[in-house]
Structure formats: C-alpha cells, structure tokens
C-alpha cells in the first residue's frame, strides 16, 4: 500500500512475505542507481523512510513506522522499521514524508542481545536484562564504562528479524549466544590483517551464518535488548567480544520513538550526521565478510 495515496478507512490489508536483496552486500538498501537492490525480483526505484500507517491489528489500534518502496514493476510496498510484527489488519490512516533516502539493513533488524545473555561487568557476568543506566560494564578499550541507556522491545522473530545462534565456542563464547542478525561480533586473526590491513574487524552476525556453529534460529517472537554507552564500545557477551548499540545508528531515524528517546540523552546527535559517529572498529560489509570466511 501507499501511505501517500492510501485506501479508504476500513480497507483490509494483507501481509506478504517477500525477499529483499542487498545486491551489493554493502549493508545498505537504496534506490536502484545501477546498484541492483530489489524486492521480490523487482528493482527499487524510490523509497521513503519515515512513513506511518495506523491500523487495527488483532483488535488493537497500532501506529507503525516504516519505509515505503516504489518498485520498477509498479508495486508500492510498506514495511515496518520499528520492529512491529505484522498480521493482516484493517487500514485506518497514514502519514507520509517527502524525502527519499536509503536505509542500512540494520533498520530492518536492530543490533541487540536476547535476554539471558551474560555481559561482563566489574562485579562479574550479569544478564543483559538486569543491567540499567548507570551500571558499569567492562569494555575492551576503556575499561569499565557506565551505561547511558538500556532498551528492550519485543519484535517478530521470523524472516529478517530471525535471531542468529552462535554455538558455544564458535567465537570463543563460553555458552551459546543468540543475537539479532545485524549485531556485530569482533573478529580477529591473520585473515583480517592480510585482507583488510586491520587486526580486528566487526562483522554482522547474519554475515557469519554458515561459519561452523553459526545459524539462523527463527522463533515466533523475540525480545531484543539494547546497551548504549557514550561511545560505541566493544564489550563481552558470554566471553565473546561484541559491539554495544551504536549511538549514531541510522536505525534511530527510522524509529521516531527510539530516536526521540536517544536524542533526549544525547542531544548532540540531533545536530550531526548519524553516520559520522565513529564505530569502535572497522565494519565489514557482507561481501567482505564472505572473503574473510574464505
């Protein structure tokens, strides 16, 4: 459906499951300027992140923030970027933006942990869901650092949001580790040094699927937990080095409520390019990760 030219209130909306392809494996979905990004085999011609629809879904009125895609074959599709799990619904109203833009694949699946994941702190390992703003967490680069914000939300655990399970020992983790697809793990070794000139790189969990012990683990629903510091940090989950939530993630622009909450804590982010916030380590795109797997 097209939020800028919506159907009448009361119109039934049906959920479809389609394949979205990041053709260049550069972790960004964008309009097709010879880059090949497509949905269900059709090139993406325009996309408008920030549109909303209000629907009646499972007996409740819900407002969903997402992105509208205009495809080469004439179809117009809307999909959430706020983690909402879609079911067939009844349309009520919509809002739309006039500015086009791309989105990283993280906008469709936030980088975060699942409950029960143990995070290293000065006082020992703590379940991620037990941590709160102000708590100290051990970081690789700066020692103990205080959490500025924690968040938790329930999202669809299938399709693009399906978690990735990292078996015990696959990345040096002491127990099995379950993270969101775009959660990045710190990878070290001679291949990273030889291929990219960096001893340590961050790789999204989705790009590690196929490595020994790493696989998708879909569930009907999943709770994802965020940990945010003043800077992007490398922390330890089940003993394995991994990233904290990136304070400049463009995900925050795709989810208005999350963006407002984070900017209230980091007002300086409102005046800067989110992508200008430095990552703790170089970040590999999908194609580079496959080369690393070699």
C-alpha positions in Angstrom: 0.0 0.0 0.0 1.0 3.6 -0.5 0.7 5.9 2.6 0.8 9.0 0.3 -2.2 7.7 -1.6 -4.0 5.5 0.9 -7.0 3.3 0.6 -10.2 4.2 2.4 -10.5 3.6 6.2 -11.7 0.1 6.8 -9.8 -1.4 3.8 -8.4 -4.9 4.7 -4.6 -5.1 4.4 -2.9 -8.5 3.8 0.7 -9.4 4.9 3.0 -10.7 2.3 6.5 -12.2 2.8 8.9 -11.2 0.0 12.6 -11.3 -0.4 14.6 -8.1 -0.1 18.0 -8.3 -1.7 21.0 -6.2 -0.8 22.6 -6.9 -4.2 25.9 -5.2 -3.5 26.2 -6.7 0.0 27.1 -3.2 1.3 24.7 -3.4 4.2 22.6 -0.5 2.7 19.2 -0.8 0.9 18.9 2.1 -1.6 17.1 3.1 -4.7 18.3 1.5 -7.9 21.0 3.6 -9.5 22.6 0.5 -11.1 23.1 -1.0 -7.7 20.6 -3.8 -8.1 18.8 -3.6 -4.7 15.4 -5.2 -5.2 12.3 -6.7 -3.7 10.7 -9.9 -5.0 12.9 -9.6 -8.1 11.9 -6.0 -8.9 14.3 -3.1 -8.7 13.7 -0.5 -6.1 13.0 2.9 -7.8 12.1 5.1 -4.8 12.0 4.7 -1.1 10.6 6.9 1.7 11.7 6.0 5.3 9.6 7.6 8.0 6.1 6.9 6.6 3.5 5.6 9.1 0.3 3.7 8.9 -2.4 3.3 11.6 -4.3 0.0 11.5 -6.5 -2.2 13.6 -4.5 -5.3 14.2 -5.6 -8.2 16.4 -8.3 -5.9 17.9 -5.9 -3.1 18.8 -5.2 0.2 17.1 -1.5 0.4 16.2 0.6 3.0 14.5 3.6 1.5 12.6 6.6 3.5 11.4 8.3 2.1 8.3 9.5 2.7 4.8 7.6 2.8 1.5 9.1 1.2 -1.5 8.2 2.0 -5.1 9.2 -0.9 -7.4 10.1 -0.9 -11.1 7.1 -3.2 -11.8 4.7 -0.6 -10.4 4.1 -2.1 -7.0 4.1 0.0 -3.9 5.0 -1.8 -0.6 5.2 -0.6 3.0 7.2 -2.5 5.7 8.0 -1.7 9.3 11.3 -0.3 10.6 10.2 -0.1 14.2 10.2 -3.9 14.9 6.4 -4.3 14.7 5.4 -7.9 13.8 2.8 -7.7 11.0 -0.5 -9.5 10.8 -3.5 -9.0 8.5 -5.1 -5.7 9.6 -7.7 -3.1 8.8 -6.4 0.3 7.5 -7.3 3.5 9.4 -5.0 6.3 8.4 -1.4 7.2 7.3 1.2 9.9 7.2 4.0 10.3 4.7 7.3 12.0 4.2 8.5 13.8 1.0 12.2 13.0 1.4 13.8 9.9 -0.1 16.6 8.0 1.5 18.4 4.7 1.8 18.5 2.6 4.9 21.1 0.2 6.3 19.9 -3.3 6.7 20.0 -2.7 10.4 16.9 -0.5 10.1 15.0 -3.7 9.4 16.6 -5.6 12.3 18.2 -3.8 15.2 21.6 -4.7 16.6 21.0 -6.1 20.1 21.2 -9.1 22.5 18.5 -11.5 23.7 17.5 -11.9 27.4 19.7 -14.3 29.3 22.9 -13.2 27.6 25.5 -12.6 30.2 27.5 -9.4 29.9 30.9 -8.9 31.7 30.9 -6.3 34.4 33.5 -5.4 37.1 31.3 -7.4 39.5 31.1 -10.5 37.3 28.8 -11.5 34.5 25.3 -10.1 34.6 22.2 -11.0 32.5 21.7 -8.2 29.9 18.1 -7.6 31.0 19.3 -6.9 34.6 21.5 -4.0 33.6 20.3 -0.4 33.9 21.6 3.1 33.1 24.4 4.0 35.4 25.7 0.4 35.7 29.4 -0.2 34.9 30.2 -2.7 32.1 33.7 -3.8 31.1 34.9 -2.6 27.7 37.8 -3.8 25.7 39.3 -0.3 25.0 38.4 1.9 28.0 37.9 -0.5 30.9 34.7 -0.1 33.0 32.2 2.3 31.4 28.8 3.5 32.6 25.7 2.6 30.6 23.9 5.7 29.4 20.7 3.9 28.4 19.2 0.4 28.1 16.2 -0.6 26.0 14.1 -3.7 25.4 11.4 -4.5 22.9 9.6 -7.5 21.5 9.7 -8.0 17.7 8.8 -10.6 15.1 11.4 -13.4 15.3 10.9 -14.7 11.8 12.1 -13.5 8.4 14.6 -10.7 8.5 14.3 -10.3 12.3 15.1 -14.0 13.0 17.9 -14.2 15.5 21.3 -15.8 14.9 22.5 -18.5 17.2 26.3 -18.8 17.8 27.0 -22.2 19.4 29.2 -22.5 22.4 32.9 -21.9 21.4 32.2 -20.8 17.8 33.6 -17.3 18.5 35.2 -18.0 21.9 31.9 -17.7 23.7 31.5 -19.8 26.8 27.8 -20.5 26.2 25.5 -20.4 23.2 24.9 -16.8 22.2 21.8 -15.5 20.5 21.8 -12.1 18.9 19.9 -10.1 16.3 21.0 -10.5 12.6 22.7 -7.1 12.4 24.5 -7.4 15.8 28.2 -7.2 15.0 30.8 -9.5 16.5 34.5 -8.7 16.8 36.6 -11.0 14.5 40.4 -11.2 14.8 43.1 -13.1 13.2 45.6 -13.2 10.3 42.9 -13.2 7.6 41.6 -9.8 8.8 45.1 -8.4 8.9 46.1 -9.8 5.5 42.8 -9.0 3.6 41.9 -5.7 5.2 45.0 -4.4 6.9 43.2 -4.5 10.3 43.9 -6.9 13.2 40.3 -6.6 14.4 37.0 -6.0 12.5 33.3 -6.0 13.3 31.1 -8.4 11.3 27.3 -8.6 11.5 26.1 -11.9 12.8 24.0 -12.5 9.6 27.2 -12.5 7.6 28.7 -15.1 9.8 25.9 -17.6 9.2 27.5 -20.7 7.6 30.6 -20.5 9.7 30.9 -23.6 11.9 28.3 -23.4 14.7 26.6 -20.2 13.5 23.0 -20.4 12.1 19.7 -18.6 11.9 17.3 -19.5 14.8 13.8 -18.2 13.9 11.1 -18.0 16.6 7.6 -16.6 16.6 8.7 -13.6 18.7 11.9 -12.4 20.3 12.9 -9.8 22.9 15.9 -7.7 21.9 17.9 -5.7 24.5 20.0 -2.7 23.7 23.0 -1.4 25.7 24.1 2.2 24.9 27.3 4.0 26.1 28.6 7.5 25.4 30.7 5.9 22.7 30.5 2.8 20.6 32.2 0.1 22.6 33.5 -3.4 22.3 32.0 -5.4 25.3 31.9 -9.0 26.2 28.8 -11.3 25.9 29.3 -14.8 27.2 33.0 -14.0 27.0 33.0 -13.1 23.3 33.9 -9.6 22.2 31.0 -7.8 20.5 29.6 -4.4 20.0 27.3 -2.1 22.1 24.4 -0.3 20.5 25.9 2.3 18.1 24.8 5.8 19.3 24.8 7.1 15.7 22.8 4.2 14.2 20.5 5.4 11.4 18.0 2.9 12.9 17.1 5.7 15.3 16.0 7.9 12.4 13.8 5.1 11.1 12.1 4.6 14.5 10.9 8.0 15.6 10.1 7.0 19.2 13.6 5.4 19.7 15.2 8.5 18.1 13.4 10.9 20.4 14.4 8.8 23.4 18.0 8.6 22.5 18.3 12.3 21.5 16.9 13.3 24.9 20.0 11.6 26.4 22.5 12.6 23.6 21.1 16.0 22.3 24.3 16.5 20.2 23.1 13.6 18.0 20.2 15.8 16.7 22.6 18.1 15.0 25.0 15.6 13.5 25.1 13.1 10.7 24.4 9.8 12.5 26.9 8.0 10.2 29.6 10.4 11.4 29.7 8.8 14.8 32.8 6.6 14.8 32.5 2.8 15.2 34.7 1.1 17.7 36.3 -1.0 14.9 36.2 -1.1 11.1 32.9 -2.7 10.0 32.8 -5.2 7.2 30.1 -5.4 4.6 28.6 -8.8 3.6 30.9 -9.4 0.6 33.9 -8.6 2.7 32.7 -11.0 5.4 32.5 -13.8 2.9 36.0 -13.1 1.8 37.1 -13.2 5.4 35.4 -16.6 5.8 37.5 -17.7 2.8 
